[in-house]
């Protein structure tokens, strides 16, 4: 199955800010993660994450993030080019 790259915005609730979610994601699923941008305060964490892998692995990874309580939205590509 071909590899694909997906860029996502992750919005973490305060209870997950200190958890190494991106690290866990890379260990749990066969995906490569690349943090493109991040902003973290005590109340909320917002991360722009690039995930590379097979389509099914990316889909499972996104479902896992949502089950944790992280809001996941696609990135408009032109906002983080360069």
C-alpha positions as CSV (number, residue, x, y, z in Angstrom):
1,X,0.0,0.0,0.0
2,X,1.4,3.5,-0.9
3,X,2.6,5.9,1.7
4,X,0.9,9.2,2.2
5,X,1.4,12.3,4.3
6,X,-1.3,14.0,6.2
7,X,-1.0,17.3,8.1
8,X,-3.3,17.8,11.1
9,X,-4.0,20.2,13.9
10,X,-4.3,18.5,17.3
11,X,-6.0,20.4,20.1
12,X,-5.1,18.8,23.4
13,X,-7.3,19.2,26.6
14,X,-5.4,20.4,29.6
15,X,-5.3,16.9,31.2
16,X,-3.2,15.5,28.2
17,X,-0.7,18.4,27.9
18,X,2.1,16.6,29.8
19,X,1.5,13.2,28.2
20,X,3.9,12.3,25.4
21,X,1.1,11.7,22.9
22,X,3.2,12.2,19.7
23,X,5.8,9.8,20.9
24,X,3.1,7.2,21.8
25,X,1.6,7.7,18.4
26,X,4.9,6.8,16.7
27,X,5.4,3.7,18.8
28,X,1.8,2.4,18.7
29,X,1.2,2.8,14.9
30,X,3.4,2.4,11.9
31,X,3.6,6.1,11.2
32,X,6.3,8.7,11.1
33,X,5.5,11.9,13.0
34,X,6.9,15.4,12.4
35,X,5.8,18.3,14.6
36,X,5.6,21.4,12.4
37,X,4.3,23.9,14.9
38,X,3.2,23.9,18.5
39,X,1.7,26.2,21.1
40,X,1.3,25.0,24.7
41,X,-0.2,26.8,27.7
42,X,-1.4,25.3,31.0
43,X,-5.0,25.2,29.6
44,X,-4.5,23.9,26.1
45,X,-2.0,22.4,23.7
46,X,-2.2,23.0,19.9
47,X,0.1,21.0,17.6
48,X,0.5,21.0,13.9
49,X,1.5,17.4,13.1
50,X,2.6,15.8,9.9
51,X,1.9,12.0,9.8
52,X,3.4,9.8,7.2
53,X,2.4,6.2,6.6
54,X,-0.1,3.9,5.0
55,X,-3.6,5.2,4.8
56,X,-5.1,2.6,7.2
57,X,-2.3,3.3,9.8
58,X,-3.0,7.0,9.6
59,X,-6.7,6.4,10.0
60,X,-6.2,4.2,13.1
61,X,-3.8,6.8,14.6
62,X,-6.4,9.6,14.1
63,X,-9.1,7.5,15.7
64,X,-6.8,6.7,18.7
65,X,-6.1,10.5,19.1
66,X,-9.8,11.2,19.1
67,X,-10.5,8.4,21.6
68,X,-8.0,10.1,24.0
69,X,-10.0,13.3,23.8
70,X,-7.8,15.2,21.3
71,X,-9.7,17.2,18.7
72,X,-8.2,16.5,15.2
73,X,-8.6,18.7,12.2
74,X,-6.9,18.7,8.7
75,X,-4.4,21.5,8.1
76,X,-5.0,23.9,5.2
77,X,-1.7,23.2,3.5
78,X,-0.9,26.8,2.6
79,X,-0.8,27.9,6.2
80,X,2.4,26.0,7.0
81,X,4.3,25.8,3.7
82,X,7.9,26.6,3.8
